[in-house]
Amino acid sequence: MGHFKKWAAALLCAGAMAFMPTVLAKDFPVQIPLPAAAGTYRAQDDFFLHVNAEWLQTTPIAPEEGLCSTIKTVLPDRVRQQLMAITRSAIEQRAEHPAASDEARIADMYACIIDQAGRNAAGVGDLAVPLRRIEAVQTLQEYADTMADISRQYSCSAMLGGYYVANDPLENDKYVVYLAGPSNGLGREFMGNAANEPYMELYRGYIRDLLVLYGRTPAAAAKAAADIFALEKDIAMHSLTVGEAADPSQTMHRLDLDGVRKLYSRVDAAAMLKAAGIGPDSGIQTWYVREPGTIERLNALYKPELLPTLKEFAIFSLLESHAPFLTQEYQNITTAYVRQMQGAQIEKSAERKAEELNEALLSNSYGRLYASRYFDEQRKAEVSAYVELMIAEYKKK
């Protein structure tokens, strides 16, 4: 699942920043200290444990959390209180701010989030439109075109037709289109380890429960969940390993239109690109792909008998990605699944979940207000120094 990969990446970045060795650069007002006791592991044997052993042994994980990092354990209370203060002041002073202001956006979004009765009454709301489109798909080409358009409008995962926009890996000041590979579920390493079967069963149950709530019979939902899992595992086994995925030479594939057509040989690739609004008609002549191997594998499997599974996956993907905004039943299924997968012992309070969802949806608004209130020139100089220090180190190579 995408959210697990993002959490893992964030944890690795936080750990790398937090446990760099002591450095005092002559021209930079910044010091990065080691822990007081580095443990009994020799740096030349295991640097990670040399630096982190004591922290790993003594740092508790909050019962409502499934993971922690330096940022999530050292700073959370202060930062959370500051973000809560931004939310509270925005709500209390709503009448004083124009509708387009960050404060008004925060207050209005929060009011929408806590209106659970309204969300329960709305059901799947406007999400019914793309769900009906998926249900109506009759052919493989129609699936590719439909999912390309839905990916454009709803940013949901799609086995075929999905894409995203990101920085050009060679020219960081430009944006390019990446053709998204098919879903590999919980990932190659995880799904390839039989010891993780209890978690894989939990995942299959999650897919089943969302589809049952959507309206499928328990038997039909269970079959669809098994088929979706089998397809994702097949794709996962054709994906890059963690090490390979970290190698830019294996994840930087630039294609022209002929290359895209060759990769998606079982559909009219040009029509799919046009449906997504990312084709030559839109002025785009090149596309990037991170893992062509997974697309090649799906292309080999892309036959009429796979269409029912592809449609059920698309429905599941839309429901999963929008579950936090839907009825209480959808939220309960998703939060229970995530909590069990993470290993959290208790559920977060409704208030905290509402605040975190508000912050996630309006990160730019919170970022601007947070910087104006809590980020003074001294802190700006410290952060700039970290960046300049790292750039200087890269220049030495």
KOLBA-559586 format. One record per residue (C-alpha): residue number from 1; residue in three letters; x, y, z. Coordinates in steps of 0.001 Angstrom, whole numbers, m for minus. Each point is the difference from the previous one (the first is absolute). Example, Ala and Ser with C-alpha at 12.3 -4.5 7.8 and 13.67 -1.06 7.14 Angstrom:
2
lumgu num = 1	residu = ALA	x = 12300	y = m4500	z = 7800
lumgu num = 2	residu = SER	x = 1370	y = 3440	z = m660
END
This chain:
397
lumgu num = 1	residu = MET	x = 0	y = 0	z = 0
lumgu num = 2	residu = GLY	x = 1218	y = 3475	z = m806
lumgu num = 3	residu = HIS	x = m412	y = 1443	z = 3466
lumgu num = 4	residu = PHE	x = 2315	y = m2611	z = 1544
lumgu num = 5	residu = LYS	x = 2722	y = 859	z = m2493
lumgu num = 6	residu = LYS	x = m345	y = 3698	z = 796
lumgu num = 7	residu = TRP	x = 236	y = m653	z = 3751
lumgu num = 8	residu = ALA	x = 3108	y = m2116	z = m528
lumgu num = 9	residu = ALA	x = 1643	y = 2673	z = m2144
lumgu num = 10	residu = ALA	x = m791	y = 2708	z = 2535
lumgu num = 11	residu = LEU	x = 1413	y = m2118	z = 2805
lumgu num = 12	residu = LEU	x = 3232	y = m626	z = m1877
lumgu num = 13	residu = CYS	x = 442	y = 3686	z = m816
lumgu num = 14	residu = ALA	x = m703	y = 1019	z = 3588
lumgu num = 15	residu = GLY	x = 2459	y = m2545	z = 1327
lumgu num = 16	residu = ALA	x = 2731	y = 1053	z = m2405
lumgu num = 17	residu = MET	x = m348	y = 3660	z = 961
lumgu num = 18	residu = ALA	x = m306	y = m618	z = 3728
lumgu num = 19	residu = PHE	x = 3008	y = m2239	z = 455
lumgu num = 20	residu = MET	x = 2746	y = 1532	z = m2084
lumgu num = 21	residu = PRO	x = 3347	y = 150	z = 1822
lumgu num = 22	residu = THR	x = 1088	y = 3146	z = 1833
lumgu num = 23	residu = VAL	x = 977	y = 2695	z = m2473
lumgu num = 24	residu = LEU	x = 910	y = 3609	z = 592
lumgu num = 25	residu = ALA	x = 685	y = 1640	z = m3326
lumgu num = 26	residu = LYS	x = 2092	y = 3140	z = 96
lumgu num = 27	residu = ASP	x = m2357	y = 2052	z = m2149
lumgu num = 28	residu = PHE	x = m3314	y = m1450	z = 1174
lumgu num = 29	residu = PRO	x = m1722	y = 776	z = 3343
lumgu num = 30	residu = VAL	x = m1190	y = m3547	z = 534
lumgu num = 31	residu = GLN	x = 1027	y = m2982	z = 2094
lumgu num = 32	residu = ILE	x = m1373	y = m3525	z = m365
lumgu num = 33	residu = PRO	x = 720	y = m1910	z = 3227
lumgu num = 34	residu = LEU	x = 279	y = m3717	z = 590
lumgu num = 35	residu = PRO	x = m1962	y = m1529	z = 2901
lumgu num = 36	residu = ALA	x = 1732	y = 131	z = 3373
lumgu num = 37	residu = ALA	x = 588	y = m3753	z = m110
lumgu num = 38	residu = ALA	x = 433	y = m1657	z = m3362
lumgu num = 39	residu = GLY	x = m452	y = m3527	z = 1333
lumgu num = 40	residu = THR	x = 2316	y = m2981	z = m126
lumgu num = 41	residu = TYR	x = 26	y = m486	z = m3766
lumgu num = 42	residu = ARG	x = 3195	y = 1028	z = m1744
lumgu num = 43	residu = ALA	x = m489	y = 2537	z = m2773
lumgu num = 44	residu = GLN	x = 2072	y = m2056	z = m2431
lumgu num = 45	residu = ASP	x = m2184	y = m3076	z = 628
lumgu num = 46	residu = ASP	x = m3496	y = 1508	z = m34
lumgu num = 47	residu = PHE	x = m168	y = 3771	z = m181
lumgu num = 48	residu = PHE	x = m3794	y = 90	z = 183
lumgu num = 49	residu = LEU	x = m114	y = m1884	z = 3305
lumgu num = 50	residu = HIS	x = 3114	y = 1805	z = 1244
lumgu num = 51	residu = VAL	x = m1951	y = 3237	z = m223
lumgu num = 52	residu = ASN	x = m3570	y = m1158	z = 589
lumgu num = 53	residu = ALA	x = 122	y = m3002	z = 2352
lumgu num = 54	residu = GLU	x = m768	y = 1920	z = 3178
lumgu num = 55	residu = TRP	x = m2782	y = 1978	z = m1672
lumgu num = 56	residu = LEU	x = m1576	y = m3161	z = m1413
lumgu num = 57	residu = GLN	x = 109	y = m1730	z = 3399
lumgu num = 58	residu = THR	x = m1347	y = 2849	z = 2109
lumgu num = 59	residu = THR	x = m2406	y = 1972	z = m2191
lumgu num = 60	residu = PRO	x = m3634	y = m1072	z = 512
lumgu num = 61	residu = ILE	x = m2566	y = m47	z = m2782
lumgu num = 62	residu = ALA	x = m3195	y = 1800	z = 963
lumgu num = 63	residu = PRO	x = m2913	y = m2487	z = 241
lumgu num = 64	residu = GLU	x = m1971	y = 1822	z = m2704
lumgu num = 65	residu = GLU	x = 2982	y = m30	z = m2390
lumgu num = 66	residu = GLY	x = 1473	y = m2835	z = m2033
lumgu num = 67	residu = LEU	x = 3423	y = 1503	z = m478
lumgu num = 68	residu = CYS	x = 2191	y = 2800	z = 1265
lumgu num = 69	residu = SER	x = 3027	y = 1992	z = m1033
lumgu num = 70	residu = THR	x = 1990	y = 2812	z = 1525
lumgu num = 71	residu = ILE	x = m2378	y = 2506	z = m1539
lumgu num = 72	residu = LYS	x = m3043	y = m1926	z = 1236
lumgu num = 73	residu = THR	x = 1313	y = m403	z = 3547
lumgu num = 74	residu = VAL	x = 2126	y = 3051	z = 762
lumgu num = 75	residu = LEU	x = m2145	y = 2696	z = m1581
lumgu num = 76	residu = PRO	x = m3587	y = m1286	z = m168
lumgu num = 77	residu = ASP	x = m1520	y = 1530	z = 3110
lumgu num = 78	residu = ARG	x = 1265	y = 3492	z = m701
lumgu num = 79	residu = VAL	x = m789	y = m112	z = m3722
lumgu num = 80	residu = ARG	x = m3394	y = m1590	z = 574
lumgu num = 81	residu = GLN	x = m905	y = 2694	z = 2482
lumgu num = 82	residu = GLN	x = 1096	y = 2664	z = m2459
lumgu num = 83	residu = LEU	x = m2058	y = m1498	z = m2811
lumgu num = 84	residu = MET	x = m2987	y = m363	z = 2302
lumgu num = 85	residu = ALA	x = 381	y = 3666	z = 931
lumgu num = 86	residu = ILE	x = m121	y = 928	z = m3693
lumgu num = 87	residu = THR	x = m3175	y = m2053	z = m449
lumgu num = 88	residu = ARG	x = m1681	y = 1393	z = 3116
lumgu num = 89	residu = SER	x = 784	y = 3628	z = m805
lumgu num = 90	residu = ALA	x = m1213	y = m482	z = m3582
lumgu num = 91	residu = ILE	x = m3311	y = m1386	z = 1273
lumgu num = 92	residu = GLU	x = m465	y = 2640	z = 2695
lumgu num = 93	residu = GLN	x = 860	y = 2883	z = m2312
lumgu num = 94	residu = ARG	x = m1711	y = m1328	z = m3137
lumgu num = 95	residu = ALA	x = m2172	y = 3098	z = m415
lumgu num = 96	residu = GLU	x = 3061	y = 2224	z = m87
lumgu num = 97	residu = HIS	x = 1591	y = m1645	z = m3029
lumgu num = 98	residu = PRO	x = m1017	y = 134	z = m3687
lumgu num = 99	residu = ALA	x = m1080	y = m3221	z = m1655
lumgu num = 100	residu = ALA	x = 3224	y = m404	z = m2002
lumgu num = 101	residu = SER	x = 2290	y = 322	z = 3020
lumgu num = 102	residu = ASP	x = 1898	y = m2925	z = 1490
lumgu num = 103	residu = GLU	x = m1805	y = 480	z = 3313
lumgu num = 104	residu = ALA	x = m3420	y = m214	z = m1658
lumgu num = 105	residu = ARG	x = 983	y = m3098	z = m1966
lumgu num = 106	residu = ILE	x = 1132	y = m1724	z = 3197
lumgu num = 107	residu = ALA	x = m3158	y = 923	z = 1913
lumgu num = 108	residu = ASP	x = m2361	y = m957	z = m2828
lumgu num = 109	residu = MET	x = 1739	y = m3299	z = m734
lumgu num = 110	residu = TYR	x = m22	y = m931	z = 3673
lumgu num = 111	residu = ALA	x = m3732	y = 699	z = 198
lumgu num = 112	residu = CYS	x = m516	y = m2322	z = m2961
lumgu num = 113	residu = ILE	x = 2165	y = m2749	z = 1508
lumgu num = 114	residu = ILE	x = m1809	y = m81	z = 3338
lumgu num = 115	residu = ASP	x = m3405	y = m40	z = m1705
lumgu num = 116	residu = GLN	x = m129	y = m3783	z = 170
lumgu num = 117	residu = ALA	x = m3787	y = m37	z = m222
lumgu num = 118	residu = GLY	x = 186	y = 1824	z = m3311
lumgu num = 119	residu = ARG	x = 2612	y = m2393	z = m1341
lumgu num = 120	residu = ASN	x = m2029	y = m3023	z = 1105
lumgu num = 121	residu = ALA	x = m3012	y = 1382	z = m1824
lumgu num = 122	residu = ALA	x = 2028	y = 667	z = m3159
lumgu num = 123	residu = GLY	x = 1250	y = m3582	z = m281
lumgu num = 124	residu = VAL	x = 2622	y = m137	z = m2740
lumgu num = 125	residu = GLY	x = m1196	y = 3396	z = m1250
lumgu num = 126	residu = ASP	x = 1449	y = 1158	z = m3311
lumgu num = 127	residu = LEU	x = 2285	y = m3032	z = 10
lumgu num = 128	residu = ALA	x = m3020	y = m1850	z = m1386
lumgu num = 129	residu = VAL	x = 727	y = 1524	z = m3415
lumgu num = 130	residu = PRO	x = 3400	y = m1662	z = m621
lumgu num = 131	residu = LEU	x = m1192	y = m3175	z = 1704
lumgu num = 132	residu = ARG	x = m2870	y = m262	z = m2483
lumgu num = 133	residu = ARG	x = 2431	y = 607	z = m2869
lumgu num = 134	residu = ILE	x = 2177	y = m2882	z = 1169
lumgu num = 135	residu = GLU	x = m3012	y = m2288	z = 383
lumgu num = 136	residu = ALA	x = m1028	y = 790	z = m3595
lumgu num = 137	residu = VAL	x = 3381	y = m874	z = m1571
lumgu num = 138	residu = GLN	x = m356	y = m2792	z = m2587
lumgu num = 139	residu = THR	x = 3380	y = m272	z = m1732
lumgu num = 140	residu = LEU	x = 3690	y = 147	z = 830
lumgu num = 141	residu = GLN	x = 463	y = 3178	z = m2056
lumgu num = 142	residu = GLU	x = m2939	y = 1622	z = 1760
lumgu num = 143	residu = TYR	x = 1571	y = m927	z = 3339
lumgu num = 144	residu = ALA	x = 3328	y = 1584	z = m959
lumgu num = 145	residu = ASP	x = m1637	y = 3208	z = m1234
lumgu num = 146	residu = THR	x = m2424	y = 214	z = 2926
lumgu num = 147	residu = MET	x = 2690	y = m519	z = 2621
lumgu num = 148	residu = ALA	x = 2258	y = 2522	z = m1738
lumgu num = 149	residu = ASP	x = m2734	y = 2616	z = 287
lumgu num = 150	residu = ILE	x = m888	y = m991	z = 3583
lumgu num = 151	residu = SER	x = 3677	y = 161	z = 943
lumgu num = 152	residu = ARG	x = 52	y = 3573	z = m1320
lumgu num = 153	residu = GLN	x = m3059	y = 1022	z = 1996
lumgu num = 154	residu = TYR	x = 362	y = m1998	z = 3221
lumgu num = 155	residu = SER	x = 3704	y = m930	z = 258
lumgu num = 156	residu = CYS	x = m908	y = m3561	z = 877
lumgu num = 157	residu = SER	x = 2099	y = m3079	z = m615
lumgu num = 158	residu = ALA	x = m682	y = m1820	z = m3253
lumgu num = 159	residu = MET	x = 1361	y = m3266	z = m1306
lumgu num = 160	residu = LEU	x = 154	y = 1645	z = m3420
lumgu num = 161	residu = GLY	x = m467	y = 3610	z = m1029
lumgu num = 162	residu = GLY	x = 1390	y = 1635	z = 3124
lumgu num = 163	residu = TYR	x = 2603	y = 2756	z = m44
lumgu num = 164	residu = TYR	x = 1465	y = 2770	z = 2123
lumgu num = 165	residu = VAL	x = 2019	y = 3171	z = m472
lumgu num = 166	residu = ALA	x = 3367	y = 462	z = 1712
lumgu num = 167	residu = ASN	x = 3344	y = 1718	z = m427
lumgu num = 168	residu = ASP	x = 2170	y = m967	z = m2950
lumgu num = 169	residu = PRO	x = 2719	y = m2257	z = 1456
lumgu num = 170	residu = LEU	x = 2598	y = 1670	z = m2242
lumgu num = 171	residu = GLU	x = m1221	y = 3608	z = 165
lumgu num = 172	residu = ASN	x = m1553	y = 628	z = 3395
lumgu num = 173	residu = ASP	x = m1527	y = 3347	z = m956
lumgu num = 174	residu = LYS	x = m2293	y = m1710	z = m2512
lumgu num = 175	residu = TYR	x = m3023	y = m2255	z = 424
lumgu num = 176	residu = VAL	x = m617	y = m3148	z = m1997
lumgu num = 177	residu = VAL	x = m2678	y = m2679	z = m238
lumgu num = 178	residu = TYR	x = 641	y = m3411	z = 1522
lumgu num = 179	residu = LEU	x = m2136	y = m2904	z = m1183
lumgu num = 180	residu = ALA	x = m940	y = m1808	z = 3193
lumgu num = 181	residu = GLY	x = 676	y = m3687	z = 206
lumgu num = 182	residu = PRO	x = m2644	y = m2477	z = 1155
lumgu num = 183	residu = SER	x = m592	y = m521	z = 3709
lumgu num = 184	residu = ASN	x = 2339	y = m2446	z = 1705
lumgu num = 185	residu = GLY	x = m2064	y = m133	z = 3170
lumgu num = 186	residu = LEU	x = 2091	y = m305	z = 3146
lumgu num = 187	residu = GLY	x = 3244	y = m195	z = m1951
lumgu num = 188	residu = ARG	x = 2323	y = m2675	z = m1324
lumgu num = 189	residu = GLU	x = 1977	y = m674	z = 3173
lumgu num = 190	residu = PHE	x = m3075	y = m53	z = 2224
lumgu num = 191	residu = MET	x = m2212	y = m2112	z = m2249
lumgu num = 192	residu = GLY	x = 2824	y = m2394	z = m806
lumgu num = 193	residu = ASN	x = 520	y = m896	z = 3668
lumgu num = 194	residu = ALA	x = m2315	y = m2795	z = 1127
lumgu num = 195	residu = ALA	x = 466	y = 1069	z = 3625
lumgu num = 196	residu = ASN	x = m2132	y = 3049	z = m788
lumgu num = 197	residu = GLU	x = m3060	y = m2089	z = m862
lumgu num = 198	residu = PRO	x = m2042	y = 1300	z = 2996
lumgu num = 199	residu = TYR	x = 451	y = 3538	z = m1312
lumgu num = 200	residu = MET	x = m783	y = m1039	z = m3544
lumgu num = 201	residu = GLU	x = m3211	y = m1610	z = 1243
lumgu num = 202	residu = LEU	x = m780	y = 3251	z = 1775
lumgu num = 203	residu = TYR	x = 509	y = 1842	z = m3292
lumgu num = 204	residu = ARG	x = m2275	y = m2385	z = m1892
lumgu num = 205	residu = GLY	x = m2602	y = 472	z = 2724
lumgu num = 206	residu = TYR	x = 311	y = 3761	z = m352
lumgu num = 207	residu = ILE	x = m666	y = m167	z = m3743
lumgu num = 208	residu = ARG	x = m2938	y = m2347	z = 608
lumgu num = 209	residu = ASP	x = m1565	y = 2182	z = 2705
lumgu num = 210	residu = LEU	x = 152	y = 3174	z = m2100
lumgu num = 211	residu = LEU	x = m1612	y = m1787	z = m2928
lumgu num = 212	residu = VAL	x = m2723	y = m1465	z = 2247
lumgu num = 213	residu = LEU	x = m765	y = 3453	z = 1351
lumgu num = 214	residu = TYR	x = m126	y = 1249	z = m3585
lumgu num = 215	residu = GLY	x = m2689	y = m2585	z = m760
lumgu num = 216	residu = ARG	x = 1634	y = m3235	z = m1074
lumgu num = 217	residu = THR	x = m1143	y = m3260	z = 1572
lumgu num = 218	residu = PRO	x = 2474	y = m1475	z = 2517
lumgu num = 219	residu = ALA	x = 786	y = m2865	z = m2382
lumgu num = 220	residu = ALA	x = 546	y = 2280	z = m2993
lumgu num = 221	residu = ALA	x = 2079	y = 2397	z = 2084
lumgu num = 222	residu = ALA	x = 2178	y = m2814	z = 1357
lumgu num = 223	residu = LYS	x = 643	y = m1315	z = m3530
lumgu num = 224	residu = ALA	x = 824	y = 3485	z = m1264
lumgu num = 225	residu = ALA	x = 2370	y = 569	z = 2946
lumgu num = 226	residu = ALA	x = 1809	y = m3277	z = m720
lumgu num = 227	residu = ASP	x = 273	y = 821	z = m3706
lumgu num = 228	residu = ILE	x = 1242	y = 3533	z = 657
lumgu num = 229	residu = PHE	x = 2579	y = m1283	z = 2475
lumgu num = 230	residu = ALA	x = 1214	y = m2660	z = m2433
lumgu num = 231	residu = LEU	x = 385	y = 2581	z = m2774
lumgu num = 232	residu = GLU	x = 1852	y = 2450	z = 2250
lumgu num = 233	residu = LYS	x = 2311	y = m2740	z = 1243
lumgu num = 234	residu = ASP	x = 743	y = m1057	z = m3562
lumgu num = 235	residu = ILE	x = 871	y = 3605	z = m860
lumgu num = 236	residu = ALA	x = 2050	y = 345	z = 3195
lumgu num = 237	residu = MET	x = 2139	y = m2990	z = m912
lumgu num = 238	residu = HIS	x = 879	y = 1776	z = m3262
lumgu num = 239	residu = SER	x = 845	y = 3295	z = 1688
lumgu num = 240	residu = LEU	x = 3421	y = 1274	z = 1008
lumgu num = 241	residu = THR	x = 1516	y = m951	z = 3310
lumgu num = 242	residu = VAL	x = 453	y = 2715	z = 2627
lumgu num = 243	residu = GLY	x = 3650	y = 282	z = m962
lumgu num = 244	residu = GLU	x = m738	y = 164	z = m3718
lumgu num = 245	residu = ALA	x = m2695	y = 2621	z = 527
lumgu num = 246	residu = ALA	x = 2601	y = 2230	z = 1673
lumgu num = 247	residu = ASP	x = 2217	y = m138	z = m3080
lumgu num = 248	residu = PRO	x = m837	y = 2903	z = m2365
lumgu num = 249	residu = SER	x = 1439	y = m1890	z = m2953
lumgu num = 250	residu = GLN	x = m2787	y = m2563	z = 411
lumgu num = 251	residu = THR	x = m2876	y = 2429	z = 606
lumgu num = 252	residu = MET	x = 634	y = 2709	z = m2582
lumgu num = 253	residu = HIS	x = m1601	y = m1048	z = m3278
lumgu num = 254	residu = ARG	x = m915	y = 2733	z = m2468
lumgu num = 255	residu = LEU	x = m2341	y = m997	z = m2805
lumgu num = 256	residu = ASP	x = m1273	y = 1583	z = m3193
lumgu num = 257	residu = LEU	x = m3423	y = m862	z = m1405
lumgu num = 258	residu = ASP	x = 1300	y = m3080	z = m1810
lumgu num = 259	residu = GLY	x = 1551	y = m1195	z = 3271
lumgu num = 260	residu = VAL	x = m3298	y = 464	z = 1827
lumgu num = 261	residu = ARG	x = m1847	y = m1867	z = m2729
lumgu num = 262	residu = LYS	x = 2450	y = m2887	z = 241
lumgu num = 263	residu = LEU	x = m347	y = m154	z = 3787
lumgu num = 264	residu = TYR	x = m3828	y = 44	z = m135
lumgu num = 265	residu = SER	x = m327	y = m2162	z = m3103
lumgu num = 266	residu = ARG	x = m3408	y = m1466	z = 867
lumgu num = 267	residu = VAL	x = m1801	y = 3357	z = m40
lumgu num = 268	residu = ASP	x = m60	y = 3128	z = m2124
lumgu num = 269	residu = ALA	x = 2555	y = 1841	z = 2124
lumgu num = 270	residu = ALA	x = m469	y = 3313	z = m1811
lumgu num = 271	residu = ALA	x = m3729	y = m86	z = 763
lumgu num = 272	residu = MET	x = 737	y = m791	z = 3656
lumgu num = 273	residu = LEU	x = 2413	y = 2942	z = 251
lumgu num = 274	residu = LYS	x = m2571	y = 2289	z = m1617
lumgu num = 275	residu = ALA	x = m2673	y = m1092	z = 2475
lumgu num = 276	residu = ALA	x = 2356	y = 942	z = 2826
lumgu num = 277	residu = GLY	x = 789	y = 3370	z = m1571
lumgu num = 278	residu = ILE	x = 3696	y = m866	z = m230
lumgu num = 279	residu = GLY	x = 353	y = m906	z = m3668
lumgu num = 280	residu = PRO	x = 1588	y = 1738	z = m2983
lumgu num = 281	residu = ASP	x = m3206	y = 2030	z = m426
lumgu num = 282	residu = SER	x = 862	y = 1611	z = 3345
lumgu num = 283	residu = GLY	x = 3515	y = 828	z = m1152
lumgu num = 284	residu = ILE	x = 1716	y = m2899	z = 1763
lumgu num = 285	residu = GLN	x = 2537	y = m1960	z = m2009
lumgu num = 286	residu = THR	x = 1882	y = m1998	z = 2651
lumgu num = 287	residu = TRP	x = m1021	y = m2011	z = 3030
lumgu num = 288	residu = TYR	x = 1906	y = m1614	z = 2880
lumgu num = 289	residu = VAL	x = m509	y = m3486	z = 1432
lumgu num = 290	residu = ARG	x = 1618	y = m1210	z = 3229
lumgu num = 291	residu = GLU	x = m587	y = m3743	z = m328
lumgu num = 292	residu = PRO	x = m739	y = m1115	z = m3553
lumgu num = 293	residu = GLY	x = 235	y = m3625	z = 1146
lumgu num = 294	residu = THR	x = m3261	y = 204	z = 1947
lumgu num = 295	residu = ILE	x = m1777	y = 1633	z = m2932
lumgu num = 296	residu = GLU	x = 1351	y = m2673	z = m2331
lumgu num = 297	residu = ARG	x = m1331	y = m2660	z = 2347
lumgu num = 298	residu = LEU	x = m3470	y = 1567	z = 170
lumgu num = 299	residu = ASN	x = 51	y = 428	z = m3768
lumgu num = 300	residu = ALA	x = 612	y = m3742	z = m340
lumgu num = 301	residu = LEU	x = m2948	y = m729	z = 2314
lumgu num = 302	residu = TYR	x = m2265	y = 2640	z = m1562
lumgu num = 303	residu = LYS	x = m2643	y = m2281	z = m1479
lumgu num = 304	residu = PRO	x = m3820	y = 28	z = 83
lumgu num = 305	residu = GLU	x = m195	y = m2556	z = 2806
lumgu num = 306	residu = LEU	x = 1897	y = 2407	z = 2269
lumgu num = 307	residu = LEU	x = m2485	y = 2839	z = m476
lumgu num = 308	residu = PRO	x = m2316	y = m881	z = 2950
lumgu num = 309	residu = THR	x = 2961	y = 30	z = 2396
lumgu num = 310	residu = LEU	x = 1282	y = 3286	z = m1430
lumgu num = 311	residu = LYS	x = m3394	y = 1610	z = 524
lumgu num = 312	residu = GLU	x = m292	y = m1252	z = 3574
lumgu num = 313	residu = PHE	x = 3504	y = 1298	z = 719
lumgu num = 314	residu = ALA	x = m895	y = 3427	z = m1386
lumgu num = 315	residu = ILE	x = m3099	y = 132	z = 2212
lumgu num = 316	residu = PHE	x = 2002	y = m1072	z = 3042
lumgu num = 317	residu = SER	x = 2695	y = 2562	z = m778
lumgu num = 318	residu = LEU	x = m2502	y = 2860	z = m209
lumgu num = 319	residu = LEU	x = m1719	y = m1042	z = 3225
lumgu num = 320	residu = GLU	x = 3269	y = m449	z = 1882
lumgu num = 321	residu = SER	x = 1504	y = 3318	z = m1061
lumgu num = 322	residu = HIS	x = m3173	y = 1894	z = 937
lumgu num = 323	residu = ALA	x = m1013	y = m1971	z = 3098
lumgu num = 324	residu = PRO	x = 1130	y = 2722	z = 2476
lumgu num = 325	residu = PHE	x = m2524	y = 2355	z = m1591
lumgu num = 326	residu = LEU	x = m2940	y = m2393	z = m252
lumgu num = 327	residu = THR	x = m2449	y = m1478	z = 2507
lumgu num = 328	residu = GLN	x = 930	y = m1167	z = 3486
lumgu num = 329	residu = GLU	x = m189	y = m3612	z = m1193
lumgu num = 330	residu = TYR	x = 2626	y = 542	z = m2686
lumgu num = 331	residu = GLN	x = 2189	y = 1845	z = 2472
lumgu num = 332	residu = ASN	x = m322	y = m2743	z = 2615
lumgu num = 333	residu = ILE	x = 1073	y = m2730	z = m2432
lumgu num = 334	residu = THR	x = 3004	y = 1966	z = m1201
lumgu num = 335	residu = THR	x = 1214	y = 1284	z = 3366
lumgu num = 336	residu = ALA	x = m305	y = m3463	z = 1550
lumgu num = 337	residu = TYR	x = 2021	y = m1503	z = m2847
lumgu num = 338	residu = VAL	x = 2733	y = 2647	z = 164
lumgu num = 339	residu = ARG	x = 200	y = m249	z = 3799
lumgu num = 340	residu = GLN	x = 440	y = m3778	z = m141
lumgu num = 341	residu = MET	x = 2562	y = 167	z = m2784
lumgu num = 342	residu = GLN	x = 1982	y = 2606	z = 1905
lumgu num = 343	residu = GLY	x = m307	y = m1774	z = 3321
lumgu num = 344	residu = ALA	x = m1557	y = 2938	z = 1841
lumgu num = 345	residu = GLN	x = m1654	y = m1100	z = 3232
lumgu num = 346	residu = ILE	x = m2844	y = 2505	z = 197
lumgu num = 347	residu = GLU	x = m1993	y = 2202	z = m2336
lumgu num = 348	residu = LYS	x = 723	y = 3700	z = m275
lumgu num = 349	residu = SER	x = m2713	y = 2270	z = 1344
lumgu num = 350	residu = ALA	x = m2572	y = 1355	z = m2447
lumgu num = 351	residu = GLU	x = 1215	y = 3535	z = 689
lumgu num = 352	residu = ARG	x = 3611	y = m845	z = m755
lumgu num = 353	residu = LYS	x = m925	y = m1854	z = m3181
lumgu num = 354	residu = ALA	x = m2041	y = 3013	z = m1123
lumgu num = 355	residu = GLU	x = 2903	y = 2353	z = 697
lumgu num = 356	residu = GLU	x = 2515	y = m2208	z = m1809
lumgu num = 357	residu = LEU	x = m2292	y = m400	z = m3001
lumgu num = 358	residu = ASN	x = m508	y = 3773	z = m121
lumgu num = 359	residu = GLU	x = 3752	y = 568	z = 118
lumgu num = 360	residu = ALA	x = 613	y = m2585	z = m2728
lumgu num = 361	residu = LEU	x = m2608	y = 1489	z = m2333
lumgu num = 362	residu = LEU	x = 1201	y = 3576	z = 509
lumgu num = 363	residu = SER	x = 3717	y = m484	z = 487
lumgu num = 364	residu = ASN	x = 894	y = 3145	z = m1949
lumgu num = 365	residu = SER	x = m2334	y = 2151	z = 2071
lumgu num = 366	residu = TYR	x = 1356	y = m1395	z = 3253
lumgu num = 367	residu = GLY	x = 3548	y = 336	z = m1304
lumgu num = 368	residu = ARG	x = m384	y = 3684	z = m796
lumgu num = 369	residu = LEU	x = m1628	y = 792	z = 3347
lumgu num = 370	residu = TYR	x = 2479	y = m2145	z = 1935
lumgu num = 371	residu = ALA	x = 2960	y = 1717	z = m1647
lumgu num = 372	residu = SER	x = m1396	y = 3461	z = 690
lumgu num = 373	residu = ARG	x = m640	y = m784	z = 3671
lumgu num = 374	residu = TYR	x = 2790	y = m2337	z = 1064
lumgu num = 375	residu = PHE	x = 2813	y = 202	z = m2544
lumgu num = 376	residu = ASP	x = 2159	y = 3004	z = 835
lumgu num = 377	residu = GLU	x = 3171	y = 1190	z = m1724
lumgu num = 378	residu = GLN	x = 2257	y = m1912	z = 2393
lumgu num = 379	residu = ARG	x = m1668	y = m3319	z = m815
lumgu num = 380	residu = LYS	x = 33	y = 858	z = m3687
lumgu num = 381	residu = ALA	x = 3767	y = 534	z = 215
lumgu num = 382	residu = GLU	x = 450	y = m3344	z = 1766
lumgu num = 383	residu = VAL	x = m1983	y = m1926	z = m2598
lumgu num = 384	residu = SER	x = 1767	y = 1791	z = m2848
lumgu num = 385	residu = ALA	x = 3290	y = m976	z = 1604
lumgu num = 386	residu = TYR	x = m971	y = m3695	z = m34
lumgu num = 387	residu = VAL	x = m814	y = 232	z = m3699
lumgu num = 388	residu = GLU	x = 3196	y = 1864	z = m840
lumgu num = 389	residu = LEU	x = 2032	y = m2481	z = 2018
lumgu num = 390	residu = MET	x = m1386	y = m2956	z = m1924
lumgu num = 391	residu = ILE	x = 513	y = 1767	z = m3342
lumgu num = 392	residu = ALA	x = 3604	y = 719	z = 965
lumgu num = 393	residu = GLU	x = 545	y = m3684	z = 801
lumgu num = 394	residu = TYR	x = m1400	y = m1050	z = m3368
lumgu num = 395	residu = LYS	x = 2352	y = 2440	z = m1738
lumgu num = 396	residu = LYS	x = 2956	y = m1806	z = 1526
lumgu num = 397	residu = LYS	x = m839	y = m3176	z = m1900
END
